[in-house]
């Protein structure tokens, strides 16, 4: 079987006849031109024998793409949950013992986690840059639902698009709280719920319920920083929080609610993120609920 190199081709608009079963090399990639009947029409109003070089290459590339094997990923139990970078709809899967659920659009809506202190799992840079798909906002990061150093998987099954102000600050603060509890030998479990708007693949609100030795702490994150959490502020602290927001021209980025052993809300911490120039700053308001 002979080869045809770029130097053998005049230009992309030139019609060039190929013998059957030739290989053509373009930018270092070798493509197979299968045997064909010059009179057979393949997805075109022209026969293969009269197609231009660029038209032929489009057909070859389409065929190569169709014949590319699917990238299929299986979870801890051997069940398929990810195909070609897309989470499967209405699926429950397990990664490192953490259980995830997707909705009918293949979006992660729940995660039951069992975090423990561990070395960071491998990072999947491609998956991180693709989290959120077309709904990803400029500057977004691939945020891990369970931290990689808390036994969270590094791939797409544990990622959503997060505003960096949430991912690198508020969410990281929660992870540090969990690490502190684990370092003291306490039993920790988490339940994460993600809410989306319309058909968007980017979550609006992320809520994490953390159970530590029977006591619950709830963390709520506003991934848009657009005031969605204002209504979650306890009534006895709303005036103080509003004054802080007005003073900084900021927005509530997260709320931390601590509950006692009887399930009663005991303390609420409201984190406000604001800008000064190009820098982001945080301030907090602590509301005692006893």
N, C-alpha and C positions, 0 to 999 in steps of 0.2 A: 504494500500500500504506500503510495507516494505522498508527499506533503506539499502544500502550497503555503508560502510565507507571505507576509505583508508586502515584501518587495516584489512579489509576483503579481500583485493586484494593482491595476492602474489607479483607480479612485473609487469612492463609494457610489458614484453615479454611473459607473461603467458596467455594462452587461458583460459578464464573463462566463463562458460555458465551463461547467465542471464535469469531469468524468465521474462515473459512479464510484462510490466508496472511497472518496478522497478524504484526506484530513486537511483542515485549514487551521492555521495558527494565527490568532489575533491577540495581541498584547500578552503573549506568553501562554494563552489558553488554547488548547487544541480541541477543535470541534469536528465531529464526524458528519460528512455529507453522505447520506445514505443513497443507495441505488434508487433511481426514480424513473418513472416513465415520463418523458418530456411532454406528453399530452395529458398527463394527470394533473388536475387542478387541486392545489392544496391551499385552502383558505385565501384564495386570491382570484381575481378575475383573469389573471395571467397564468400561463403554464409555467412550471419550474424552469423550462428551457428558455423562457424569455424574460424571467425575472432579473432585475438588476442585482448587483452584488449586495447592496444594503438590504434589499427585500429578501434575498436568500438568507442573509445572516439573521434577520429578524425571525424568520421561520425556524432556523436552526436553534437560535437562543430560546425561542418559545418551547421547542421540543425538549431541549436540554433542561429547562426549568421544570417542565412537567415530569421529566423522568428522574429528577433529583429525589433521592430518598427522603421521606419525612423524618424530621428530627423529633423523635418520640421520647418522652421522659416518664418514668414510673416512680411512684412514691414508695414509702417504706414497706408497704404491703404488696408491691408489684402491680398496682393499679395505674393505668395511664391517666395523667392529669394535665399534661402539657404537650401540645403538638405544634411544631414550628413556631415556638415562642408564644403561643396563645393558650391561655388557660381554658380548660373545657367547661362548658356551661353546666349548671346544676350538678356540680361534682363535689364530693367530699374526699379529701386526700390528706395524707399524713407525711410530714417531713420532720425528721429528727424527733419524732414523738409528738410534735405539735399538729393539731388538727385544724384544717382550713375548709371553708365552704364557699362555693361560688354561686352566683345567681344565674338567671337564664341568659345573661349576656357575658358570662365568664368572668365577672368581676368578683374579687374577694370581698365577702360581706361579713365573715366571722372567722375568728381564730381562737381556739382554746389552746393556750400555751402552758408549758411546764418548764419555765426557764431555770437554768442553773449556770453557775460560773463555768466558762469553758474558753479555751483558746478561740480566737476568731476563726469562723469558717471561711472558706475561700470566697472571694468576691467575684461576681459575674458582672464585669463592667458593661458589657453589651446590654444585658437585661436591665441594669440600672438606668442606662441612657434611653431605654425604650419604654420604661414604665409610664403608663398613662396614655400611650399611643398618640393619636392626633389631638387629644385633649390636654396633653402636657403643656404647661405654661413655660414661657421663657425663664430660665434660671432654676426650674424645678429639678429636684434630685430624686433618685430612686431610693425611697426610704424603706428600711427593713421593719416589718411589723414586729418580729421578734429579733432583737439585736444579735448580730453575728457572734458576739462574745457572751451571749446568753442562750446559746444553743440554737440560734436561728439560722435557717438555710440562707445561702448567699444568692440564690437564683430567683427567677420570676415568680415562683410560687409563694414567695415571702416578701414581695415588693409592691409598693404603690407609689405614684407620683406625689411628692411632698414639697411644699414650699420650704426652701432652705432655712428660713427663720424658725420653722417648726422643727424640721429634721435635726438641725444642728444645735438647737437650744432647748425648746420646751420638751420635745420627745426625748432628747438626750438626758434632760434633767430627770424625767421619769425613769429612764433606764438606770441612772445612777442611784435613784432611790431603791430600785429593785436589787441592784448589786449590793447595796448596803445591808439590806435585809438578809440576803443570801449569805453574805460574809459573816453574819452573826448566827448562821446555822438555822435560820427560820425556813419554814415551809412556805413556798410561794407558788401561786398559780395565777394565770391571767385569762381574761376573756376580752377580745377586741371586737368591736362592731364598727363597720364602716358604712356611711350613708353617702349616696351619690345623687346628683341632680340630673333628672332626665336620663339620657342615654350616655352621659359622660363616663369615661373610664377613670376619671380623676376624682377621688373622694372629696366631699365638702367637709364633713365632720367625722372625726375619728374618736371613739370612746374606748378607753381601756379600764376594765375593772380588775383591780389587783387584790387578791386575797392573801393575807399574811397571818398565819396562825389564827384563822377564824375572823379576823377583822378585815373590813373592805375599805379600800381607797379608790376613788373613781377619778380618772383623768380625762378631760374633754379638750380636744384640740380643734381649733378653727383653721382649716387648711387654706382658707381664703382671706383670713384676717379682715372680715367685712362686717363685723358687728353681730354675727349670728349667735354668739354666746352671751350677748348682753342680757337676754331673758333668763339665763341660767344663774345669774347673780342673786343670792338671797336678798330678800327685801330689806333687811336691816343693814345691808352694806351698799345698796345701790347708789345712794347719794355720794358716798365717798368714792366709789369706783367711777361714777360719772365725772366727778370733779377731777380725778386723776387723768381720765381720758381727755377731758377738755384742756387740761393744763399741758399735757404732752402732745396733743393731737395724734394720739396713738389709737390702737385697737386691742381688744382682748384677744390674746393668742391662745391661751389655755386656762383651764380652771381645774384645781385639785380639790376634791371633796374627801374629807376624812370622816369615817363613821366609827362609832364605838362598838363594843361587843354586843350591844343590843340592837344594832342597826340604825341608831339615831345619828343624824348629821351633827358632828361636833365642831368642825372647823373647815372653812373654805378659803383657799388661797387663789386670788385672781391675778394672773400675770398679764401685763400690758406691754406690748412691743411698740416702740416708736423710733423715729428717725431723727438724727441730727446730722445734716449734711449727707454723706454717703455711709455713715455708720448706723448700725442698729443698736438700740438700747432696750433694756427691760427694767420694769419696776413692778412691784407687787403690792396688793392690798390683802391683808389677812383679816378675815371676818370670823369672830368666835360665835358659835351657834348654840352654846350651852345656855 
